[in-house]
């Protein structure tokens, strides 16, 4: 059996080592990543719930009933599809009260779908 070595392999290894060394203090970067993960965990711990809604065509307001929502909640909307993403600039949280989320939006000929999460 004959072993054939690829002369490009040593160069690839040296290039990879150079990339790793060029990254600076790996320990510092890992600590920064860990801090970011911890911050995300803290945020996730505050999420009270989520849901989705669909706007009705030819209306300017959609009422979402969710018993977990309180007037102290903060709501974040995310479009569910591409045409909803195109319209995100014309959709807003109009009012939040206990159990009711009122979404304001520009009247459209088609319905729009959004996901939401809420924190307190």
C-alpha positions as CSV (number, residue, x, y, z in Angstrom):
1,X,0.0,0.0,0.0
2,X,1.3,3.4,-0.9
3,X,0.5,6.5,1.0
4,X,0.2,9.7,-1.1
5,X,0.4,13.0,0.8
6,X,-1.3,16.0,-0.6
7,X,1.2,18.9,-0.5
8,X,-1.6,21.3,-0.1
9,X,-2.5,19.8,3.3
10,X,0.3,21.5,5.2
11,X,-0.7,24.9,3.7
12,X,-4.3,24.3,4.7
13,X,-3.3,23.6,8.3
14,X,-1.0,26.6,8.4
15,X,-3.8,28.8,7.0
16,X,-6.2,27.5,9.7
17,X,-3.7,28.1,12.5
18,X,-3.2,31.6,11.1
19,X,-7.0,32.3,11.2
20,X,-7.3,31.1,14.7
21,X,-4.3,33.1,15.9
22,X,-5.6,36.1,14.0
23,X,-8.7,36.1,16.1
24,X,-7.0,37.7,19.1
25,X,-7.7,36.7,22.6
26,X,-10.0,33.6,22.2
27,X,-10.7,33.5,26.0
28,X,-12.0,37.1,25.9
29,X,-14.2,36.3,22.9
30,X,-15.6,33.2,24.6
31,X,-16.4,35.3,27.7
32,X,-18.2,37.8,25.5
33,X,-20.2,35.0,23.9
34,X,-21.0,33.6,27.3
35,X,-22.2,37.0,28.5
36,X,-24.4,37.4,25.5
37,X,-25.9,33.9,26.1
38,X,-26.6,34.8,29.7
39,X,-28.3,38.0,28.7
40,X,-30.5,36.1,26.3
41,X,-31.3,33.6,29.0
42,X,-32.4,36.4,31.3
43,X,-34.6,37.9,28.6
44,X,-36.2,34.5,27.8
45,X,-36.9,34.1,31.5
46,X,-39.1,37.2,31.3
47,X,-41.1,36.1,28.3
48,X,-44.6,35.5,29.6
49,X,-46.2,34.1,26.4
50,X,-46.6,34.2,22.7
51,X,-49.2,33.8,20.0
52,X,-50.2,34.7,16.5
53,X,-52.9,36.7,14.9
54,X,-54.3,37.4,11.5
55,X,-55.6,40.8,10.5
56,X,-59.0,40.9,8.8
57,X,-59.1,42.5,5.3
58,X,-60.6,46.0,5.1
59,X,-60.3,46.8,8.8
60,X,-58.0,49.1,10.6
61,X,-57.9,47.3,13.9
62,X,-57.5,43.7,15.2
63,X,-58.4,42.6,18.7
64,X,-56.3,39.7,20.1
65,X,-57.6,38.1,23.3
66,X,-55.0,36.5,25.5
67,X,-55.7,36.1,29.2
68,X,-51.9,36.2,30.0
69,X,-51.4,39.7,28.7
70,X,-51.5,42.5,31.2
71,X,-51.4,46.3,30.9
72,X,-47.7,46.1,32.0
73,X,-46.6,43.9,29.1
74,X,-44.4,44.8,26.3
75,X,-45.3,43.2,23.0
76,X,-43.0,42.4,20.1
77,X,-44.4,41.6,16.6
78,X,-42.9,39.5,13.9
79,X,-44.3,38.9,10.4
80,X,-45.3,35.4,9.6
81,X,-44.8,35.6,5.9
82,X,-43.3,37.8,3.1
83,X,-46.4,39.9,2.4
84,X,-46.8,40.6,6.1
85,X,-43.1,41.5,6.3
86,X,-43.7,44.0,3.5
87,X,-46.5,45.6,5.6
88,X,-44.7,45.6,9.0
89,X,-44.3,49.4,8.8
90,X,-48.1,49.8,8.8
91,X,-48.8,47.6,11.8
92,X,-48.5,48.7,15.4
93,X,-49.5,47.9,19.0
94,X,-52.4,50.3,19.6
95,X,-53.3,49.4,23.1
96,X,-52.6,46.8,25.8
97,X,-54.9,46.0,28.6
98,X,-55.6,43.0,30.8
99,X,-56.4,40.1,28.5
100,X,-56.6,42.3,25.3
101,X,-54.1,43.4,22.8
102,X,-55.3,45.9,20.2
103,X,-53.3,45.9,16.9
104,X,-53.7,49.0,14.7
105,X,-53.0,48.6,11.0
106,X,-53.6,50.2,7.6
107,X,-56.5,48.7,5.8
108,X,-55.4,46.1,3.3
109,X,-57.2,44.0,0.8
110,X,-55.6,40.8,2.1
111,X,-55.1,39.5,5.6
112,X,-51.7,39.7,7.3
113,X,-50.3,37.1,9.7
114,X,-48.0,38.0,12.6
115,X,-46.5,36.2,15.6
116,X,-46.0,38.0,18.9
117,X,-44.3,37.6,22.2
118,X,-44.9,39.5,25.3
119,X,-42.8,40.3,28.3
120,X,-43.5,42.0,31.6
